[in-house]
Amino acid sequence: MKTVYTCFCTDVIHEGHLNIINEAKKLGNVIVGCLSDQVLIRYNKFPTIPQEERVKLYRSLPGVEKVVIQEKMHYDDVIALIHPDYVVHGDNWKEGPESTIRAHVENLLAEYGGELVDIPYTFNENVRKIDLQLREKLGMPEYRRKRLRQLIEMTPIVKTMEAHSGLTGLIVEKTVVEHEGKLDQFDAMWISSLCDSTAKGKPDIELVDMTSRFRTIEDITEVTTKPIIFDGDTGGLTEHFVYTVRSLERLGVSAVIIEDKTGLKKNSLFGTEVKQTQASIEEFSAKIRAGKKAQLTDDFMIIARIESLILEQGMDDALTRARAFVEAGADGIMIHSRKKEPDEILEFCDKFREENKHTPIVVVPSSFNTITEDELAAHGVNIVIYANQLTRSAFPAMQKTAEDILKYHRAKEVDDRLMSIKEIITLIDEI
């Protein structure tokens, strides 16, 4: 008998998957690959059931002889191991970013005479409904909230992009790129107080109240599924922060980051150019303890942002605060810098990791933007946040468009740099 291989990454079996199995059975003995969690989050979406349960699900399908774990997105591992006579897949991978995977598989098979078989993808109302239900499940608070902790365990570094509206949330949610033979996408979203305030035309001084900021969260959670990290600024009064924690948990937010400053907030990138006061270790530790005491789930994270390097208080102060805040219950440490080079950030990470191997480290490489994610991960960083790039790219583009329409008294001159409304609408799912 010939050997036939197909790979699944689904949590729910529907008639489209059964059709692939049935067509594969006509060609020989069927081996199903279960795409590993680590690869799945780069390639497709976050799993709603663990890898072990997906393996059991695939083994239970009639006609499946064997299930193996596929650890490589481009099939190199399973093709080298199995040497299948046929690889069977739905024809939906002929276009888009996945087409590079298809081309690679075809080349691997050609080396020894294997054959690639594309099965017409199953499109019908029942399949569409199942896919929609799965997406809705991923967006539910109880599933979304715990996903950040899971990602920290599953991936070398959690890539997080700012979102400040439903549309920017969809961009973060749906952007997938193929580069150098690999697919990649963002893992999580950052709801920044700076970007939220800017989108509302307000200064970034905690002027936008929490009720308004929660509406931004709701706009984003309504149309996306990825975990959310919320910029909590200073956290406000401790008595208020405990209510913020409860509200964020209910909304399905995974984490809040609060900074150890007090008084009227000024953006950190101003550093010592404006008066900024750092909270005492005792005061900020008390706020962390109160927040941890108030939270109701084990999933939610309170991350302490240390401003010592921003305010030129020195590395020792930053490390002392990190130790104290972890002792107070902080689930992670964010260390910030406004220098153009990452040296002091990397020094902090290395010294912190010498004494603490497990507490997640978060960095925001806005000013020191030449460093790569791999380099940060090598120094123990767990989460990287691209904190304002969508806002900063959108503003000059919109301003230039407005200027040119005023200049030419028509819209023709700006047309070739605009995305079509049709393309924008395709981002938005219809129920």
Secondary structure, DSSP 8 states (H G I E B T S, - for coil): --EEEEEE--SS--HHHHHHHHHHHTTSEEEEEEE-HHHHHHHS---SS-HHHHHHHHHTSTTEEEEEEE--TTSHHHHHHH--SEEEEEGGGGSSTTHHHHHHHHHHHHTTT-EEEEE----SHHHHHHHHHHHHHHHSHHHHTTHHHHHHHHSSSEEEEE--SHHHHHHHHH-EEEETTEEEE--EEEE-HHHHHHHTT--TTT-S-HHHHHHHHHHHHTT--S-EEEE-TT--SHHHHHHHHHHHHHHT--EEEEESEESS---GGGGGGS--EE--HHHHHHHHHHHHHH---SS-EEEEEE-TTTTT--HHHHHHHHHHHHHTT-SEEEE---SSSSHHHHHHHHHHHHH-SSS-EEE--SSSTTS-HHHHHHTT--EEEE-SHHHHHHHHHHHHHHHHHHHHSSSGGGGGGS--HHHHHHTS---
